[in-house]
Amino acid sequence: MAQHDSSGVRLAELVASLSLATDLGLGQPEQHVLRQTVIATRLAAAAGFSEEQRAATFYVSLLAWVGCVADSHEMAAWFGDDRQIRADSYAVDKSGLPMLTFLLGHLGPGLSPLRRMTLAGRFLSGGIRDAMHSFVTHCETTAAIADRLRLHAEVCAALPQAFERWDGKGVPLGLSGAQITPVMRVVQIADDAEAFCQLGGSTAALEVLRERGGTEFDPELVELCAREPEILDGIATFDAWQTVIDGCAPLDRSIPEDELTEMLRTFADYADLKAPCFLGHSSATAALAAAAARVHGLPEAEAIEVERAALVCRLGVIGVSTGIWNKPGALSPSEWERVRMVPYLTERMLSRSAGLHRLGTIAGMCHERMDGSGYPRGLSGAALPFAARLLAAAQTYQALGEDRPHRAGLPAAERATLLRDEVAAGRLDAEAVRAVLTAAGQQPPRRTAQVAGLTAREVEVLCLLVRGHSNKQIAQRLSITPRTVGTHVEHIYTKIGVTARGAAAMFAMRHGLISADDAKIG
């Protein structure tokens, strides 16, 4: 296929598939964002929006909450389960005393009363600021993803307003009333409406909307929902996929073959945001898997397919609490069972798209093993195509070289030995492992190009910062003072145009500044 030809994947399919990952991050049922999008577009039509505004509503709705993953590390540090606190937050007015009471009530689950009191003191002295700044992190990350997906200007302009409020008490700009774009006003209403339709039907949803009309939401649009019952009609059981895909038509386009891999790299970086120890993992795995495919002599089209499957193979990690990923000790049986669901979740969210279905199938096999001992389905032998065997070997080799909270990364020689042991035990394919080890030995040293005017020292600080290390840890690692680190961080944020760690992590991954070695604190 010529590089300028269509890949067979539409932009609407990509964004809708990504919305299924957002459902996981929000702790909401599957298709929450899709059903929200149906409500938003029904409301937009009832409000007399122009065709262009209605088209923009689809994409704004599908992407409005995609940045929720960016602050997962910080949320898990304070509240344990980042997904649970997001799910629970639908029940509260996200401003003032109600929000503070909500946050304090979720601090340190499972801790003793004394430790919770200590944590509450720390939270009141600085954590509130961090928690509220997470909304800014979300907006910056969403904007970065929209830019990488090359979305329409009207969509990109609305997305940073996701946490503005009708009463002006929102963030980041404190916009109020008509200052908030109409498209975002209907999306905000649709988000809560869908969540409460699931809990108690349209009557319960309208009750909540009216309680929040004039504070969080545009009161006229809330009353329009009440006057037009078809806006919420049947939404709780609605299969929204095809409706959304078809409704995106005015701003939809076919993705050219030479753009698809880069767009899927956005998916990879999005998934890796889930925990600092994952940053750069998916792209590194994809590069290794593609190189191994070429070493083995696969046709170029198949090598590209392996690379793309590797880029999306970790999407399911968003469905697991970052508190689990950050856990330094052994996982409980229930935690391990959730982790084993990751490949299934990945495959499921890609299965609805005709253009992404095959990639999802291969990606969903990355933890299967030749002897049937893998997961989630326990497939074995002939049931595993060579692309899946190659991906399993590449993913294993890459992961073993990266630090995790429960272990340090291993050097190349030890990883090679372990992979050969897996072959001897019948778990990994011998030809796939041979290709991966050969490709790994041929990879050139990483060279960091100058980006955004960052100095070499600033790149060092950035790479440690986005891994979740404190200024004190970075200072110890680089033999400088914490105050100097703070100055570097200010300069870095100014140069790359962000204000928070999560958005900085997206920048670092996009520009190839992350490697497995960046995580190591010596």
FENCORHU-V124226 format. One record per run of one state. SS is the DSSP state (A for helix, B for strand, O for the rest). FROM is the first residue (numbers start at 1). TO is the last residue. If there is no record, write none. Layout:
# FENCORHU-V124226
ss;from;to
SS;FROM;TO
SS;FROM;TO
This chain:
# FENCORHU-V124226
ss;from;to
O;1;5
B;6;10
A;11;26
O;27;31
A;32;46
O;47;50
A;51;63
O;64;65
A;66;79
O;80;81
A;82;91
O;92;95
A;96;105
O;106;112
A;113;148
O;149;152
A;153;159
O;160;176
A;177;179
O;180;181
A;182;212
B;213;213
O;214;216
B;217;217
O;218;218
A;219;227
O;228;228
A;229;231
O;232;234
A;235;237
O;238;240
A;241;247
O;248;248
A;249;251
O;252;253
B;254;256
A;257;272
O;273;275
A;276;278
O;279;280
A;281;296
O;297;299
A;300;312
O;313;314
A;315;319
O;320;321
A;322;325
O;326;332
A;333;339
O;340;341
A;342;350
O;351;356
A;357;363
O;364;380
A;381;383
O;384;385
A;386;400
O;401;403
B;404;404
O;405;406
B;407;407
O;408;411
A;412;424
O;425;429
A;430;442
O;443;455
A;456;465
O;466;470
A;471;478
O;479;481
A;482;496
O;497;500
A;501;510
O;511;515
A;516;519
O;520;522
